[in-house]
Amino acid sequence: MTDTKTYYDHSGGGDDERDVYVKEESGSGKHGAFGFLHDIQSRYAKVDPTSYLRRSDESAFHYWGRRLGALKPVELLLAEYDKAELRKYLTWWQLIFIGIGSIIGTGIFVLSGQAAANNAGPAVTVSFVIAAFASAFAALSYSEMASMIPVSGSAYTYAYATMGEFVGFTIGWDLILEHLVGGATVGVGWSGYFKKFFGLFDIYLGDSWTEPTVVWEESPARIYYAEGHYFNVPGFVVIMLVTILLCIGIRQASWVISIIVVIKLVVVVLFIFALCGFVDRENYDPYVPPNTSGDWHFFGAPGIFAAASTVFFAYIGFDSITTAALEAKNPKRDLPIGIIGSLVITTVLYIGFCTVMTGAAHYSELGTPTPVISAIEAVELRTEHSWLWLKVIVILGALAGLSSVLVVSVLAQTRVFYTMAKDGLLPEFFAKVHPRFKTPYRSTILVGTVMAIASAILPVDLLGNMTSVGTLLAFFIVHCGVIVLRFTRPDVERWFKIPGGKRFFIIFPLLGIVISVLLIAVAEVTTIWRLFVWMGVGWIVYFSYAIRHSKLNRDPVGRFAELIRYFF
């Protein structure tokens, strides 16, 4: 039987006496494998700030190595939620809207058509179902972690609590890339639909101020200036407007997201019902086009899975919900509802959308940057009637959808910065909260400006795939974290648990780990190398700055003392 005691340890002596608190377990009486498991559980359950300090008999090498694996206790994370300066405003339905706002974007308006034209044909609908199941594994893991650790930072926070400071910083640095590059990519896409809208009325905007400055070629790898392309003004402006909105306040941003999401949902539903009566059944024949190239990626049953790996990234975005945890009213309950609810709603819409789109136009005609417009134009040719009104509405819906993705991207990026800065792993500059608006305005301005400049200068295909690889790496860590905490901290309250009980739950995160590794493995080699370069830069930042300024290691007694009321 294990006895748990929590008490004050008066230590230090002299003028530096400080009261600290220790949670100590004794009397386990276990040996062998059970004893080993108990020792691990004791390490994770230990709330002892003095254990982070250097021991008198400890070498410098061992001490600094131990700091790399320093765990942030769950109790400390829970206390940070109660002490957070950010305004707690978001409810479960607003979190669902944030998830939908982040998920529905380029995936449904671009990737769906490309996957149909290049890989699966009309069976791209099946690909979306497969991708939904794959995403569901990640959603379950995120939901359980969010219900027990309702703190901003997403995978960064979960890694810090389960795998130590170094892994936590690495994933945090990875999330910075994911949201920064993802937002810049969406900014470029927004500019494309902006041009398309005016093109419907025979107003053509030149490329000089609507296209990125440089061009990237994958093979052979080279980057060069595009003659006549100066600056992507629409992409730059829309991101700066989003930045201003997020500086003003989370309440205003959440309402803007909610309004945009409603518009986006109305547009998607309108497209489905407007064209469902004009579906040509011949476009579904064959439903699974035969593979004729000899490459498994192109059509046939294997092509469905190849398309699934592409459209899997259409579901990326629900993880951004967890970055708003400190601004949620009841995060333990509402975060899982937001994650799973947004995934279910978007899956239903994706299935209906793709079924109608591939029925309205032959799949071979959908490999364009705007496949939705291509489907409408195919119906125009068949019916000999103008559908300009629907094209206008769809493009406005696409612009609204991409705008909501931008809002969530900047929101998620700045909250990761804020959380890492509060831990001392990034400069305190990023943790400054505006006294009136209660937002991390400094990091918001910096992140928004860098993202806007990247959108104005860099092409989509230079760094776009890095967003997907970075997200999959975060998924991998979260799946591992769920398994670790199930065995090491079974005592922590979980509002949501992955189904399967104490043992069989592990099937879901293990399948999620396998899927994440497989999808990373099929990514472009150059994309993986660019990710390693970014990680290399991050490790330089960690060893030159973060490890020396980490509050958990630099002043653990003081860090715990800040939140002492939570424990007693």
For each residue, the residues with C-beta under 8 A, 3 or more apart:
1: 27 29
2: 25 26 27 28 38
3: 25 26 27
4: 23 24 25
5: 23 24 26
6: 21 22 23 24 47 567 568
7: 21 22 24
8: 19 20 21
9: 19 20 21 22 50
10: 17 19
11: 17 18 20 50
12: 16 17 18
13: 16 17
14: 17
15:
16: 12 13
17: 10 11 12 13 14
18: 11 12 557 558 561
19: 8 9 10 561 564
20: 8 9 11 48 49 50 557 560 561
21: 6 7 8 9 47 48 49 560 564 567 568
22: 6 7 9 46 47 48 50
23: 4 5 6 45 46 47 48 75
24: 4 5 6 7 46 48
25: 2 3 4 28 42 45
26: 2 3 5
27: 1 2 3
28: 2 25 35 38 42
29: 1
30: 34 35 38
31: 34 35
32: 35 36
33: 36 37
34: 30 31 37 38
35: 28 30 31 32 38 39
36: 32 33 39 40
37: 33 34 40 41 487
38: 2 28 30 34 35 41 42
39: 35 36 42 43
40: 36 37 43 44 487 488
41: 37 38 44 45 487 488 489 490
42: 25 28 38 39 45 46
43: 39 40 46 71 488
44: 40 41 71 73 484 485 488 489
45: 23 25 41 42 73 488 489 491
46: 22 23 24 42 43 51 73
47: 6 21 22 23 73 75 76 560 567
48: 20 21 22 23 24 51
49: 20 21 52 53 556 557 559 560 561
50: 9 11 20 22 53 556 557
51: 46 48 556
52: 49 67 70 552 553 556
53: 49 50 556 557
54: 58 63
55: 58 63
56:
57:
58: 54 55 62 63 66
59: 62 63
60: 63 64
61: 64 65
62: 58 59 65 66
63: 54 55 58 59 60 66 67
64: 60 61 67 68 547
65: 61 62 68 69
66: 58 62 63 69 70
67: 52 63 64 70 165 547 550 553
68: 64 65 164 165 166 547
69: 65 66 163 164 165 166
70: 52 66 67 164 165 550 552 553
71: 43 44 160 161 162 164 165
72: 76 77 157 160 161 165 168 423 552
73: 44 45 46 47 76 77 161
74: 77 78 148 149 161 485 489 492
75: 23 47 78 79 566 567
76: 47 72 73 79 80 559 560 563
77: 72 73 74 80 81 149 151 157 161
78: 74 75 81 82 149 150 151 566
79: 75 76 82 83 563 566 567
80: 76 77 83 84 151 326 422 563
81: 77 78 84 150 151 325 326 331
82: 78 79 563 566
83: 79 80 562 563 566
84: 80 81 88 152 326
85: 433 438
86: 152 250 326 327 418 433 438 439 440
87: 249 250 251 327 438
88: 84 326 327 328 329
89: 94 250 251 254 327 329
90: 94 95 98 250 254 324 327 328 329 334
91: 94 95 328 329 330 334
92: 95 96 330 333 334 337 338 341
93: 96 97
94: 89 90 91 97 98 254 257 258
95: 90 91 92 98 99 321 324 328 334 335 337 338 339 342
96: 92 93 99 100 337 338 341 342 345
97: 93 94 100 101 254 257 258 261 342
98: 90 94 95 101 102 254 257 320 321 324 338 342 408 411
99: 95 96 102 103 317 318 320 321 338 339 341 342 343 346
100: 96 97 103 104 261 264 265 342 345 346 404
101: 97 98 104 257 260 261 264 317 401 404 405 407 408
102: 98 99 105 317 318 320 321 342 404 405 408 409 412
103: 99 100 107 314 315 316 317 318 342 343 346
104: 100 101 107 108 261 264 265 268 346 349 401 404 405
105: 102 108 109 186 189 317 401 402 404 405
106: 109 110 111 185 186 189 314 402 405
107: 103 104 110 111 112 311 313 314 315 316 350
108: 104 105 111 112 268 314 349 350 353 401
109: 105 106 112 193 370 371 372 398 401 402
110: 106 107 113 114 189 369 370 371
111: 106 107 108 114 115 310 311 313 314
112: 107 108 109 115 116 124 128 311 314 350 353 354 357 366 371
113: 110 116 117 357 366 367 368 371 372 374 375
114: 110 111 117 118 310 366 367 371
115: 111 112 118 119 120 124 127 307 310 311
116: 112 113 119 120 121 122 124 307 354 357 358 363 366 367 371
117: 113 114 363 364 365 366 367 371
118: 114 115 297 298 307 367
119: 115 116 124 127 297 298 299 303 304 306 307 310
120: 115 116 123 124 126 127 288 289 299 303 304 306 307 363
121: 116 124 286 287 288 289 299 303 358 363
122: 116 125 283 284 287 288 358 359 363
123: 120 126 127 287 288 289 303 304 307
124: 112 115 116 119 120 121 127 128 304 307 311 354 358 363
125: 122 128 129 351 354 355 358
126: 120 123 129 130 304
127: 115 119 120 123 124 130 131 304 305 307 308 310 311
128: 112 124 125 131 132 308 311 314 347 350 351 354
129: 125 126 132 133 347 351
130: 126 127 133 134 304 305 308
131: 127 128 134 135 308 309 311 312 314 315
132: 128 129 135 136 315 343 347 350
133: 129 130 136 137
134: 130 131 137 138 308 312 512 515
135: 131 132 138 139 312 315 318 343
136: 132 133 139 140 343
137: 133 134 140 141 479 508 509 511 512 515
138: 134 135 141 142 318 319 475 478 479 512 516
139: 135 136 142 143 318 339 340 343
140: 136 137 143 144 340 498 499 508 509 512
141: 137 138 144 145 475 478 479 481 482 498 508 509 512
142: 138 139 145 146 154 318 319 321 322 339 478
143: 139 140 146 147 335 336 339 340 496 498
144: 140 141 147 148 336 482 494 496 497 498
145: 141 142 148 149 158 322 478 481 482 485
146: 142 143 149 150 321 322 325 331 332 335 336 339 496
147: 143 144 150 332 333 335 336 494 495 496 497
148: 74 144 145 332 485 489 492 493 494 495
149: 74 77 78 145 146 157 158 161
150: 78 81 146 147 325 326 328 331 332 335
151: 77 78 80 81 157 325 326 419
152: 84 86 157 322 323 324 325 326 327 415 416 418 419
153: 156 157 158 160 172 322 323 325 415 416 419 420
154: 142 157 158 175 319 320 322 323 412 416 474
155: 158 159 171 172 174 175 319 474 475 477 478 481
156: 153 159 160 168 169 171 172 175 416 419 420
157: 72 77 149 151 152 153 154 160 161 168 419
158: 145 149 153 154 155 161 162 477 478 481
159: 155 156 162 163 164 167 168 170 171 172 477 481
160: 71 72 153 156 157 163 164 165 167 168 423
161: 71 72 73 74 77 149 157 158 168 481 485
162: 71 158 159 480 481 484 485 488
163: 69 159 160 167 168 477 480 481 484
164: 68 69 70 71 159 160 167 168
165: 67 68 69 70 71 72 160 168 169 425 547 550 552 553
166: 68 69 169 170 542
167: 159 160 163 164 170 171 477
168: 72 156 157 159 160 161 163 164 165 171 172
169: 156 165 166 172 173 420 425 538 542 546
170: 159 166 167 173 174 535 538 539 542
171: 155 156 159 167 168 174 175 473 474 477
172: 153 155 156 159 168 169 175 176 416 419 420 425
173: 169 170 176 177 534 535 538 541 542
174: 155 170 171 177 178 470 473 474 531 534 535 538
175: 154 155 156 171 172 178 179 412 413 416 470 474
176: 172 173 179 180 413 416 417
177: 173 174 180 181 466 467 470 531 534
178: 174 175 181 182 466 467 470 471 474
179: 175 176 182 183 320 409 410 412 413 416
180: 176 177 183 184 409 413 447 450 451 454
181: 177 178 184 185 454 463 464 466 467 470
182: 178 179 185 186 405 409 467
183: 179 180 186 187 239 405 406 409 410 413 451 455
184: 180 181 187 188 235 239 451 452 454 455 458 463
185: 106 181 182 188 189 455 460 463 464 467
186: 105 106 182 183 189 190 402 405 406 409
187: 183 184 190 191 232 235 236 238 239 406 451 452 454 455 456
188: 184 185 191 192 212 232 235 455 458 459 460
189: 105 106 110 185 186 192 193 402 460
190: 186 187 193 194 234 235 238 399 402 403 406
191: 187 188 194 195 210 211 232 233 234 235 238 455
192: 188 189 195 196 369 370
193: 109 189 190 196 197 370 395 398 399 402
194: 190 191 197 198 205 210 234 399
195: 191 192 198 199 204 205 210 234
196: 192 193 199 200 370 373 395
197: 193 194 200 392 395 396 399
198: 194 195 201 203 204 205
199: 195 196 202 203 204 205
200: 196 197 388 391 392 395
201: 198
202: 199
203: 198 199
204: 195 198 199
205: 194 195 198 199 209 210
206: 209 210
207: 210 211 228 229
208: 211 228 229 230
209: 205 206 230 231 232 233
210: 191 194 195 205 206 207 232 233 234
211: 191 207 208 226 229 232
212: 188 215 226 229 232 235 455 456 457 458 459 460
213: 225 226 229 230 231 232 456 457 458
214: 223 224 225 226 229 457 458 459 462
215: 212 223 224 225 226 229 459
216: 222 223 458 459 461 462
217: 220 221 222 223 224
218: 221 461 524 526
219:
220: 217
221: 217 218 526
222: 216 217
223: 214 215 216 217 462
224: 214 215 217
225: 213 214 215 229
226: 211 212 213 214 215 229
227:
228: 207 208
229: 207 208 211 212 213 214 215 225 226
230: 208 209 213
231: 209 213 236 456 457
232: 187 188 191 209 210 211 212 213 235 236 455 456 457
233: 191 209 210 236 237 456
234: 190 191 194 195 210 237 238
235: 184 187 188 190 191 212 232 238 239 452 455 456
236: 187 231 232 233 239 240 452 453 455 456
237: 233 234 240 241 452
238: 187 190 191 234 235 241 242 403 406
239: 183 184 187 235 236 242 243 406 410 448 451 452 455
240: 236 237 243 244 448 449 452
241: 237 238 244 245
242: 238 239 245 246 403 406 407 410 448
243: 239 240 246 247 410 444 445 447 448 449 452
244: 240 241 247 248
245: 241 242 248 252 253 256 407
246: 242 243 250 253 407 410 411 414 439 444 448
247: 243 244 434 437 439 441 444 445
248: 244 245 252 253 437 439
249: 87 252 253 437 438 439
250: 86 87 89 90 246 253 254 324 327 411 438 439
251: 87 89 254 255
252: 245 248 249 255 256
253: 245 246 248 249 250 256 257 407 411
254: 89 90 94 97 98 250 251 257 258
255: 251 252 258 259
256: 245 252 253 259 260 407
257: 94 97 98 101 253 254 260 261 404 407 408
258: 94 97 254 255 261 262
259: 255 256 262 263
260: 101 256 257 263 264 400 401 403 404 407
261: 97 100 101 104 257 258 264 265 404
262: 258 259 265 266
263: 259 260 266 267 396 397 400
264: 100 101 104 260 261 267 268 397 400 401 404
265: 100 104 261 262 268 269 349
266: 262 263 269 270 397
267: 263 264 270 271 393 394 396 397 398 400 401
268: 104 108 264 265 271 272 349 353 397
269: 265 266 272 273 349
270: 266 267 273 274 390 393
271: 267 268 274 275 353 356 372 390 394 397
272: 268 269 275 276 349 352 353 356
273: 269 270 276
274: 270 271 390
275: 271 272 278 279 356 357 359 360 375 376 379 390
276: 272 273 279 356 359
277:
278: 275 360 379 382 383
279: 275 276 283 356 359 360
280: 283 359 360 382
281: 284 285 359
282: 285
283: 122 279 280 358 359 360 361 362 363
284: 122 281 287 358 359
285: 281 282
286: 121 289 290
287: 121 122 123 284
288: 120 121 122 123 299 300 301 303 304
289: 120 121 123 286 299 300 303 363
290: 286 299 300
291: 294 295 296 298 299 300 302 303
292: 298 299
293: 298 299
294: 291
295: 291 298
296: 291 300 302 303 306
297: 118 119 302 303 306
298: 118 119 291 292 293 295 303 306
299: 119 120 121 288 289 290 291 292 293 303
300: 288 289 290 291 296 303 304
301: 288 304 305
302: 291 296 297 305 306
303: 119 120 121 123 288 289 291 296 297 298 299 300 306 307
304: 119 120 123 124 126 127 130 288 300 301 307 308
305: 127 130 301 302 308 309
306: 119 120 296 297 298 302 303 309 310
307: 115 116 118 119 120 123 124 127 303 304 310 311
308: 127 128 130 131 134 304 305 311 312
309: 131 305 306 312 519 522
310: 111 114 115 119 127 306 307 313
311: 107 111 112 115 124 127 128 131 307 308 314 315 350
312: 131 134 135 308 309 315 316 519
313: 107 111 310 316 467 468 471
314: 103 106 107 108 111 112 128 131 311 350
315: 103 107 131 132 135 311 312 318 343 346 347
316: 103 107 312 313 319 467 468 471
317: 99 101 102 103 105 320 342 405 408
318: 99 102 103 135 138 139 142 315 321 338 339 342 343
319: 138 142 154 155 316 322 323 339 471 474 475 478
320: 98 99 102 154 179 317 323 324 408 409 411 412
321: 95 98 99 102 142 146 318 324 335 338 339 342
322: 142 145 146 152 153 154 319 325 335 339
323: 152 153 154 319 320 411 412 415 416
324: 90 95 98 152 250 320 321 327 328 411 412 415
325: 81 146 150 151 152 153 322 328 331 335
326: 80 81 84 86 88 150 151 152 331 415 419
327: 86 87 88 89 90 152 250 324
328: 88 90 91 95 150 324 325 331 334 335
329: 88 89 90 91 334
330: 91 92 333 334
331: 81 146 150 325 326 328 334 335
332: 146 147 148 150 335 493 495
333: 92 147 330 336 337 495
334: 90 91 92 95 328 329 330 331 337 338
335: 95 143 146 147 150 321 322 325 328 331 332 338 339
336: 143 144 146 147 333 339 340 495 496
337: 92 95 96 333 334 340 341
338: 92 95 96 98 99 318 321 334 335 341 342
339: 95 99 139 142 143 146 318 319 321 322 335 336 342 343
340: 139 140 143 336 337 343 344
341: 92 96 99 337 338 344 345
342: 95 96 97 98 99 100 102 103 317 318 321 338 339 345 346
343: 99 103 132 135 136 139 315 318 339 340 346 347
344: 340 341 347 348
345: 96 100 341 342 348 349
346: 99 100 103 104 315 342 343 349 350
347: 128 129 132 315 343 344 350 351
348: 344 345 351 352
349: 104 108 265 268 269 272 345 346 352 353
350: 107 108 112 128 132 311 314 346 347 353 354
351: 125 128 129 347 348 354 355
352: 272 348 349 355 356
353: 108 112 268 271 272 349 350 356 357
354: 112 116 124 125 128 350 351 357 358
355: 125 351 352 358 359
356: 271 272 275 276 279 352 353 359 360 375
357: 112 113 116 275 353 354 360 361 366 371 372 375
358: 116 121 122 124 125 283 284 354 355 361 363 366
359: 122 275 276 279 280 281 283 284 355 356
360: 275 278 279 280 283 356 357 375 376 378 379
361: 283 357 358 365 366 374 375 377 378 379
362: 283 365 366 378
363: 116 117 120 121 122 124 283 289 358 366
364: 117 367
365: 117 361 362 368 374 375 378
366: 112 113 114 116 117 357 358 361 362 363 371 374 375
367: 113 114 116 117 118 364 371
368: 113 365 371 373 374
369: 110 192
370: 109 110 192 193 196 373 374 395 398
371: 109 110 112 113 114 116 117 357 366 367 368 374 375
372: 109 113 271 357 375 376 394 398
373: 196 368 370 376 377 391 394 395
374: 113 361 365 366 368 370 371 377 378
375: 113 275 356 357 360 361 365 366 371 372 378 379
376: 275 360 372 373 379 380 387 390 391 394
377: 361 373 374 380 381 387 391
378: 360 361 362 365 374 375 381 382
379: 275 278 360 361 375 376 382 383 387
380: 376 377 383 384 385 386 387
381: 377 378 384
382: 278 280 378 379
383: 278 379 380
384: 380 381
385: 380
386: 380 389
387: 376 377 379 380 390 391
388: 200 391 392
389: 386 392 393
390: 270 271 274 275 376 387 393 394
391: 200 373 376 377 387 388 394 395
392: 197 200 388 389 395 396
393: 267 270 389 390 396 397
394: 267 271 372 373 376 390 391 397 398
395: 193 196 197 200 370 373 391 392 398 399
396: 197 263 267 392 393 399 400
397: 263 264 266 267 268 271 393 394 400 401
398: 109 193 267 370 372 394 395 401 402
399: 190 193 194 197 395 396 402 403
400: 260 263 264 267 396 397 403 404
401: 101 104 105 108 109 260 264 267 397 398 404 405
402: 105 106 109 186 189 190 193 398 399 405 406
403: 190 238 242 260 399 400 406 407
404: 100 101 102 104 105 257 260 261 264 400 401 407 408
405: 101 102 104 105 106 182 183 186 317 401 402 408 409
406: 183 186 187 190 238 239 242 402 403 409 410
407: 101 242 245 246 253 256 257 260 403 404 410 411
408: 98 101 102 257 317 320 404 405 411 412
409: 102 179 180 182 183 186 320 405 406 412 413 451
410: 179 183 239 242 243 246 406 407 413 414 444 447 448 451
411: 98 246 250 253 320 323 324 407 408 414 415
412: 102 154 175 179 320 323 324 408 409 415 416
413: 175 176 179 180 183 409 410 416 417 447 451
414: 246 410 411 417 418 440 443 444 447
415: 152 153 323 324 326 411 412 418 419 440
416: 152 153 154 156 172 175 176 179 323 412 413 419 420
417: 176 413 414 420 421 426 430 440 443 447
418: 86 152 414 415 421 422 430 431 440 443
419: 151 152 153 156 157 172 326 415 416 422 423
420: 153 156 169 172 416 417 423 425 426 430
421: 417 418 424 425 426 427 428 429 430 431 443
422: 80 418 419 431 551
423: 72 160 419 420 550 551 552
424: 421 428 546 549 550 551 552 554
425: 165 169 172 420 421 542 546 549 550
426: 417 420 421 430 546
427: 421 430 545
428: 421 424 431 432
429: 421 432 442 443
430: 417 418 420 421 426 427 440 442 443 446
431: 418 421 422 428 440 443
432: 428 429 440 441 442 443
433: 85 86 438 439 440 441
434: 247 437 438 439 440 441
435:
436:
437: 247 248 249 434 441
438: 85 86 87 249 250 433 434
439: 86 246 247 248 249 250 433 434 444
440: 86 414 415 417 418 430 431 432 433 434 443 444
441: 247 432 433 434 437 444 445
442: 429 430 432 445 446
443: 414 417 418 421 429 430 431 432 440 446 447
444: 243 246 247 410 414 439 440 441 447 448
445: 243 247 441 442 448 449
446: 430 442 443 449 450
447: 180 243 410 413 414 417 443 444 450 451
448: 239 240 242 243 246 410 444 445 451 452
449: 240 243 445 446 452 453
450: 180 446 447 453 454
451: 180 183 184 187 239 409 410 413 447 448 454 455
452: 184 187 235 236 237 239 240 243 448 449 455 456
453: 236 449 450 456 457
454: 180 181 184 187 450 451 457 458
455: 183 184 185 187 188 191 212 232 235 236 239 451 452 458
456: 187 212 213 231 232 233 235 236 452 453
457: 212 213 214 231 232 453 454
458: 184 188 212 213 214 216 454 455 462 463
459: 188 212 214 215 216 462
460: 185 188 189 212 464
461: 216 218 464 465
462: 214 216 223 458 459
463: 181 184 185 458 466 467 530
464: 181 185 460 461 467 468
465: 461 468 469 523 524 527
466: 177 178 181 463 469 470 527 530 531 534
467: 177 178 181 182 185 313 316 463 464 470 471
468: 313 316 464 465 471 472 519 523
469: 465 466 472 473 520 523 527 528 531
470: 174 175 177 178 181 466 467 473 474 531
471: 178 313 316 319 467 468 474 475
472: 468 469 475 476 516 519 520
473: 171 174 469 470 476 477 516 520 531
474: 154 155 171 174 175 178 319 470 471 477 478
475: 138 141 155 319 471 472 478 479 512 516
476: 472 473 479 480 512 513 516 517 520
477: 155 158 159 163 167 171 473 474 480 481
478: 138 141 142 145 155 158 319 474 475 481 482
479: 137 138 141 475 476 482 483 509 510 512 513 516
480: 162 163 476 477 483 484 509 513
481: 141 145 155 158 159 161 162 163 477 478 484 485
482: 141 144 145 478 479 485 486 498 509
483: 479 480 486 487 506 509 510
484: 44 162 163 480 481 487 488
485: 44 74 145 148 161 162 481 482 488 489 492
486: 482 483 489 490 502 505 506
487: 37 40 41 483 484 490
488: 40 41 43 44 45 162 484 485
489: 41 44 45 74 148 485 486 492
490: 41 486 487
491: 45
492: 74 148 485 489
493: 148 332
494: 144 147 148 497
495: 147 148 332 333 336
496: 143 144 146 147 336
497: 144 147 494 505
498: 140 141 143 144 482 505 508 509
499: 140 505 508
500: 503 504 505 506 507 508
501: 504 505
502: 486 505
503: 500 506
504: 500 501 507
505: 486 497 498 499 500 501 502 508 509
506: 483 486 500 503 509 510
507: 500 504 510 511
508: 137 140 141 498 499 500 505 511 512
509: 137 140 141 479 480 482 483 498 505 506 512 513
510: 479 483 506 507 513 514
511: 137 507 508 514 515
512: 134 137 138 140 141 475 476 479 508 509 515 516
513: 476 479 480 509 510 516 517
514: 510 511 517 518
515: 134 137 511 512 518 519
516: 138 472 473 475 476 479 512 513 519 520
517: 476 513 514 520 521
518: 514 515 521 522
519: 309 312 468 472 515 516 522 523
520: 469 472 473 476 516 517 523 528
521: 517 518
522: 309 518 519
523: 465 468 469 519 520 527 528
524: 218 465 527 528
525: 528 529
526: 218 221 529 530
527: 465 466 469 523 524 530 531
528: 469 520 523 524 525 531 532
529: 525 526 532 533
530: 463 466 526 527 533 534
531: 174 177 466 469 470 473 527 528 534 535
532: 528 529 535 536
533: 529 530 536 537
534: 173 174 177 466 530 531 537 538
535: 170 173 174 531 532 538 539
536: 532 533 539 540
537: 533 534 540 541
538: 169 170 173 174 534 535 541 542
539: 170 535 536 542 543
540: 536 537 543 544
541: 173 537 538 544 545 546
542: 166 169 170 173 425 538 539 545 546 547
543: 539 540 546 547
544: 540 541 548
545: 427 541 542 548 549
546: 169 424 425 426 541 542 543 549 550
547: 64 67 68 165 542 543 550 553
548: 544 545 554
549: 424 425 545 546 554
550: 67 70 165 423 424 425 546 547 553 554
551: 422 423 424 554 555 556 558 559
552: 52 70 72 165 423 424 556 559
553: 52 67 70 165 547 550 556
554: 424 548 549 550 551
555: 551 558 559
556: 49 50 51 52 53 551 552 553 559 560
557: 18 20 49 50 53 560 561
558: 18 551 555 561 562
559: 49 76 551 552 555 556 562 563
560: 20 21 47 49 76 556 557 563 564
561: 18 19 20 49 557 558 564
562: 83 558 559
563: 76 79 80 82 83 559 560 566 567
564: 19 21 560 561 567 568
565: 568
566: 75 78 79 82 83 563
567: 6 21 47 75 79 563 564
568: 6 21 564 565
